[in-house]
Amino acid sequence: MASASPLSLSSAADLTDRSIQKIWLKASKLHQMTYFDKYVNVEKGVTDYYMKDSSITGLGEATRITEQSIITAEVPVQGNDQTYTQNEFGKMLPFTKHMWKFGIKKRDLEGIVSELRAACLRHKERLCADRLDNSFSSTYTQTEDSGNFTATISGGNGAAMISASQTREDGGTDWNNRITDGSTVNMDLEYDALKAAHRTASLIRDGKGNKMNVSLDTLIVTKGHANEFRAREILGAIKAGGKGSIPDSAENAAAGTPSFKILPLPWITTNTAYWWMVDSSMKGYKYGLQLKESQAIQLEGPHTVFKTGEIQYKATEMYDLGFNDARNICGSKNTNTA
């Protein structure tokens, strides 16, 4: 819905019912801890409506020069462009004059206005998580109260965030960031899949075909689902070193892969079995998801409608979300199939 009638005495009669001694504001507190900034690079202070980033590659390797021969020349290659367009997000909270005076203020519920900021934070968390939720696609349908729309979420090379066909800037062989051991693709989250994730990352090449040394150290899973619990079991065995055995597994010990951090993400809503690993040291403006912010959350109000006395508060912010280069992340659908 695009708009709503103001909160009135008739729609919240309990607030003026003197027989009810206590009334609480009950709302989700999930926004009190932020998750998006753990895997998204946030750039604040953007001043342009359109913002475009690009890159230029380095060089390959030096070559042998025989006596009196001509040295081999090489030039860098232009990288991919990605454009970020500022979008405004917000929410308004309207009250009738009577409700504000005899309901909200009387019951000391002015804190309900802070829910506007919380609504903005919740939306931002969901948008960021949706990029992971749909990371194997280049578009998806975004559901909004103001109406649904198609969101294009491909990177600078036109591919999805997780893809076997990530084109290389110099036109060389495509690189892949779908987790695979070379045979099975989109491996389910077990100890062998963690090994495969590191194998997949080790094969990622830069724009000139050089190995990059991507070091995966953070595992992202859906909070409260099977992959979180399995990841904790595996991690416990890894931390126990050679003495650690993985429950219900053929692996007798789990000392063969590096330890990792678990980021259990509560905002994944559809593809809850998907999982990803990222190199947190590469989180920055060059690689991975980017949030370009031109306006932080601003609370405005109260505004009074002259004819009716309606009191309005609103919160707005402006940013765009996307990525140019996904070389810091690998992902799996957890299906053991392409």
PLY file of the C-alpha trace (Angstrom):
ply
format ascii 1.0
element vertex 338
property float x
property float y
property float z
element edge 337
property int vertex1
property int vertex2
end_header
0.00 0.00 0.00
1.29 3.46 -0.88
-0.45 5.34 1.94
-2.44 4.70 5.09
-5.05 6.49 7.11
-3.67 8.17 10.24
-3.73 6.33 13.54
-6.95 7.46 15.17
-8.85 6.94 18.42
-11.19 4.50 16.70
-8.36 2.39 15.26
-6.48 2.08 18.58
-9.19 2.42 21.19
-7.12 0.67 23.90
-4.92 3.75 24.18
-7.76 5.75 25.70
-9.32 2.91 27.68
-8.68 3.87 31.32
-9.29 0.27 32.45
-6.06 -0.78 30.72
-3.21 0.27 32.99
-0.22 -0.69 30.83
0.33 -0.52 27.11
3.65 -1.44 25.51
5.19 -0.77 22.15
6.01 -4.21 20.78
8.16 -4.26 17.67
11.03 -6.26 16.20
14.40 -5.46 17.75
16.33 -7.24 15.02
17.55 -3.92 13.65
19.46 -3.20 16.87
22.33 -5.27 15.47
23.40 -4.49 11.93
24.40 -7.31 9.60
24.71 -5.68 6.18
27.91 -3.83 7.09
29.61 -7.17 7.84
29.56 -8.18 4.17
28.75 -4.95 2.27
31.18 -2.08 1.79
29.43 1.15 2.82
30.52 4.41 1.23
28.99 7.52 2.75
28.93 11.11 1.60
28.06 10.47 -2.05
27.15 13.77 -3.69
26.14 12.74 -7.22
22.84 11.27 -8.39
24.74 8.97 -10.74
28.01 7.42 -9.60
30.08 5.23 -11.89
33.15 3.21 -11.01
35.61 1.41 -13.24
39.11 -0.04 -13.10
42.21 -0.82 -15.06
44.05 -4.10 -14.85
47.67 -4.62 -13.92
50.04 -6.64 -16.08
50.78 -10.30 -16.53
54.22 -11.82 -15.98
57.58 -10.76 -17.34
59.08 -12.89 -20.12
62.56 -14.09 -21.00
64.60 -11.84 -23.28
67.18 -13.56 -25.42
70.31 -11.76 -26.58
69.59 -8.86 -28.98
65.86 -9.68 -29.07
63.06 -7.15 -28.68
61.51 -6.92 -25.23
57.86 -7.92 -25.07
55.44 -5.05 -24.47
52.15 -5.26 -22.63
49.54 -2.68 -21.71
46.81 -2.74 -19.03
43.20 -3.40 -20.01
40.20 -1.21 -19.24
37.98 -2.80 -16.60
34.21 -2.99 -16.37
31.95 -0.06 -15.52
29.17 -0.08 -12.96
26.70 2.75 -12.38
25.00 3.47 -9.05
21.86 5.61 -9.06
20.63 7.15 -5.84
17.21 5.99 -4.68
15.15 7.39 -1.83
13.60 5.09 0.75
11.33 6.10 3.57
8.24 5.68 5.68
5.65 8.06 7.13
3.73 7.70 10.39
0.53 9.81 10.66
-1.68 10.43 13.73
-4.90 12.31 14.20
-4.55 15.26 16.57
-6.80 13.53 19.09
-4.79 10.31 18.99
-1.50 12.16 19.49
-2.79 14.17 22.44
-4.99 11.67 24.25
-3.42 8.38 23.17
0.28 8.62 22.29
1.39 11.39 24.65
-0.96 10.31 27.42
0.52 6.81 27.38
4.13 8.01 26.98
4.38 6.19 23.65
6.26 8.90 21.77
8.95 6.28 21.20
6.78 4.84 18.46
8.29 7.51 16.22
11.65 5.73 16.52
10.05 2.87 14.60
10.45 4.99 11.48
14.22 4.71 11.73
13.89 1.01 12.49
11.72 0.56 9.39
14.46 2.09 7.23
17.13 -0.12 8.78
15.02 -3.24 8.31
14.47 -2.38 4.65
18.19 -1.83 4.10
19.02 -5.16 5.71
16.48 -6.92 3.52
17.71 -5.27 0.32
21.29 -6.31 1.05
20.27 -9.84 1.96
18.12 -10.04 -1.17
21.28 -9.59 -3.22
22.63 -12.78 -1.68
19.24 -14.50 -1.83
19.19 -13.86 -5.60
22.94 -14.00 -6.18
22.68 -16.66 -8.90
20.41 -14.40 -11.00
21.01 -11.10 -12.78
17.47 -9.82 -12.07
14.73 -10.48 -9.56
11.37 -9.04 -8.53
11.60 -6.67 -5.57
8.44 -6.60 -3.44
7.61 -3.20 -1.94
4.59 -1.66 -0.23
4.67 0.99 -2.95
4.63 -1.63 -5.72
6.76 -4.43 -7.12
9.52 -3.81 -9.65
12.27 -5.71 -11.45
15.72 -5.11 -9.96
18.78 -5.62 -12.17
21.59 -6.91 -9.98
24.31 -8.00 -12.40
27.90 -6.88 -12.00
30.04 -4.77 -14.25
30.65 -7.76 -16.54
26.91 -8.40 -16.90
27.01 -11.69 -14.96
25.26 -12.64 -11.74
27.18 -12.30 -8.50
27.69 -16.08 -8.40
28.30 -17.54 -11.85
30.44 -19.99 -13.77
30.69 -17.43 -16.60
32.41 -14.44 -15.04
34.08 -12.83 -18.03
37.65 -11.63 -17.73
38.67 -8.09 -18.64
41.36 -9.17 -21.09
39.03 -11.59 -22.88
40.73 -14.64 -21.38
39.08 -17.72 -19.93
36.01 -17.01 -17.80
36.48 -17.45 -14.07
34.02 -19.19 -11.76
32.82 -18.54 -8.22
30.24 -21.31 -7.87
31.60 -23.68 -5.24
32.81 -26.87 -6.90
35.43 -29.56 -6.34
35.90 -29.85 -10.10
33.13 -32.39 -10.45
30.18 -31.56 -8.21
28.79 -28.02 -8.44
26.84 -26.11 -5.78
28.02 -28.50 -3.11
26.00 -29.01 0.04
27.56 -27.62 3.20
29.82 -30.36 4.50
33.52 -30.57 5.22
34.37 -31.55 1.64
32.43 -28.51 0.39
34.54 -26.19 2.55
37.63 -27.66 0.93
35.98 -27.12 -2.45
35.24 -23.49 -1.58
38.94 -22.84 -0.99
39.75 -24.68 -4.20
37.25 -22.54 -6.10
38.70 -19.33 -4.64
42.26 -20.40 -5.47
41.36 -20.64 -9.16
39.95 -17.10 -9.44
42.11 -14.99 -11.75
42.48 -11.24 -12.06
41.84 -9.24 -15.23
45.16 -10.36 -16.71
44.92 -14.00 -15.74
47.12 -13.83 -12.65
46.19 -15.86 -9.56
44.77 -13.61 -6.84
45.24 -15.48 -3.54
41.62 -15.05 -2.41
41.51 -16.29 1.19
37.98 -17.15 2.31
37.48 -16.54 6.02
33.77 -15.82 6.59
30.89 -18.23 6.05
27.44 -16.70 5.49
24.43 -18.90 6.19
20.78 -18.36 7.04
20.29 -17.97 10.77
18.33 -20.74 12.45
18.50 -23.14 9.52
20.31 -26.43 9.02
23.44 -24.95 7.46
24.11 -22.77 10.51
24.05 -25.74 12.85
26.14 -27.90 10.53
28.67 -25.10 10.14
29.01 -24.83 13.92
29.58 -28.58 14.21
32.28 -28.49 11.53
33.89 -25.39 12.98
34.00 -26.99 16.42
35.83 -29.97 14.96
38.25 -27.72 13.08
39.08 -25.76 16.21
39.78 -29.03 18.00
42.57 -29.64 15.48
43.48 -33.18 14.53
41.44 -34.49 17.46
38.23 -33.01 16.13
35.77 -35.39 14.48
32.73 -34.11 12.60
29.46 -35.62 13.88
27.67 -37.97 11.45
30.50 -37.66 8.97
32.99 -39.96 7.32
35.65 -37.36 8.14
37.57 -38.63 11.16
39.35 -35.34 11.70
38.85 -31.77 10.57
42.26 -30.16 10.69
42.65 -29.86 6.93
40.95 -26.50 6.31
41.47 -23.05 7.81
39.15 -21.92 10.57
36.44 -19.43 9.66
33.92 -17.00 11.10
30.21 -17.72 10.81
27.82 -14.91 9.89
24.30 -16.25 10.52
22.09 -13.92 8.50
18.46 -13.62 9.66
17.32 -11.67 6.60
17.44 -14.44 3.96
13.80 -15.29 3.21
13.65 -17.55 0.16
16.78 -19.55 -0.60
17.60 -20.44 2.99
19.82 -23.38 1.98
22.22 -21.20 -0.03
25.60 -20.44 1.54
28.52 -18.21 0.70
32.12 -17.67 1.74
33.90 -14.33 1.48
37.38 -12.95 1.95
36.71 -10.20 4.49
40.11 -8.61 3.84
38.91 -7.76 0.33
35.79 -5.92 1.55
36.28 -2.43 0.16
35.49 -0.28 -2.84
37.18 -2.64 -5.31
35.39 -5.91 -4.68
32.02 -7.19 -3.49
28.72 -5.59 -2.65
28.71 -1.80 -2.42
26.26 0.54 -0.70
26.68 4.13 -1.94
24.93 6.48 0.47
24.14 10.14 -0.18
21.81 10.63 2.79
21.78 8.81 6.10
18.46 8.15 7.82
16.78 11.45 8.67
13.75 11.81 10.90
11.50 14.72 9.97
8.54 16.09 11.86
6.23 16.79 13.36
4.40 18.24 10.39
0.85 19.40 11.03
-1.76 19.34 8.29
-3.49 22.72 8.66
-7.00 21.65 7.65
-7.26 18.52 9.80
-4.63 18.89 12.52
-3.16 15.53 11.47
0.38 15.10 12.79
2.93 13.43 10.55
6.44 12.13 11.06
8.63 10.55 8.41
12.09 9.07 7.98
13.98 8.95 4.68
17.41 7.96 3.38
19.08 7.79 -0.03
21.49 5.19 -1.39
22.05 2.59 -4.07
23.26 -0.96 -3.80
25.21 -3.06 -6.28
28.58 -4.51 -7.18
31.10 -4.29 -9.97
33.49 -7.16 -9.23
32.59 -10.29 -7.21
36.05 -11.82 -6.92
35.90 -11.81 -3.11
32.93 -14.19 -2.78
32.04 -17.78 -3.67
28.58 -19.30 -3.29
26.61 -22.52 -3.46
22.96 -23.44 -3.91
23.55 -26.45 -1.62
22.04 -28.79 -4.22
25.07 -30.77 -5.47
23.83 -30.01 -8.99
24.43 -27.24 -11.48
0 1
1 2
2 3
3 4
4 5
5 6
6 7
7 8
8 9
9 10
10 11
11 12
12 13
13 14
14 15
15 16
16 17
17 18
18 19
19 20
20 21
21 22
22 23
23 24
24 25
25 26
26 27
27 28
28 29
29 30
30 31
31 32
32 33
33 34
34 35
35 36
36 37
37 38
38 39
39 40
40 41
41 42
42 43
43 44
44 45
45 46
46 47
47 48
48 49
49 50
50 51
51 52
52 53
53 54
54 55
55 56
56 57
57 58
58 59
59 60
60 61
61 62
62 63
63 64
64 65
65 66
66 67
67 68
68 69
69 70
70 71
71 72
72 73
73 74
74 75
75 76
76 77
77 78
78 79
79 80
80 81
81 82
82 83
83 84
84 85
85 86
86 87
87 88
88 89
89 90
90 91
91 92
92 93
93 94
94 95
95 96
96 97
97 98
98 99
99 100
100 101
101 102
102 103
103 104
104 105
105 106
106 107
107 108
108 109
109 110
110 111
111 112
112 113
113 114
114 115
115 116
116 117
117 118
118 119
119 120
120 121
121 122
122 123
123 124
124 125
125 126
126 127
127 128
128 129
129 130
130 131
131 132
132 133
133 134
134 135
135 136
136 137
137 138
138 139
139 140
140 141
141 142
142 143
143 144
144 145
145 146
146 147
147 148
148 149
149 150
150 151
151 152
152 153
153 154
154 155
155 156
156 157
157 158
158 159
159 160
160 161
161 162
162 163
163 164
164 165
165 166
166 167
167 168
168 169
169 170
170 171
171 172
172 173
173 174
174 175
175 176
176 177
177 178
178 179
179 180
180 181
181 182
182 183
183 184
184 185
185 186
186 187
187 188
188 189
189 190
190 191
191 192
192 193
193 194
194 195
195 196
196 197
197 198
198 199
199 200
200 201
201 202
202 203
203 204
204 205
205 206
206 207
207 208
208 209
209 210
210 211
211 212
212 213
213 214
214 215
215 216
216 217
217 218
218 219
219 220
220 221
221 222
222 223
223 224
224 225
225 226
226 227
227 228
228 229
229 230
230 231
231 232
232 233
233 234
234 235
235 236
236 237
237 238
238 239
239 240
240 241
241 242
242 243
243 244
244 245
245 246
246 247
247 248
248 249
249 250
250 251
251 252
252 253
253 254
254 255
255 256
256 257
257 258
258 259
259 260
260 261
261 262
262 263
263 264
264 265
265 266
266 267
267 268
268 269
269 270
270 271
271 272
272 273
273 274
274 275
275 276
276 277
277 278
278 279
279 280
280 281
281 282
282 283
283 284
284 285
285 286
286 287
287 288
288 289
289 290
290 291
291 292
292 293
293 294
294 295
295 296
296 297
297 298
298 299
299 300
300 301
301 302
302 303
303 304
304 305
305 306
306 307
307 308
308 309
309 310
310 311
311 312
312 313
313 314
314 315
315 316
316 317
317 318
318 319
319 320
320 321
321 322
322 323
323 324
324 325
325 326
326 327
327 328
328 329
329 330
330 331
331 332
332 333
333 334
334 335
335 336
336 337
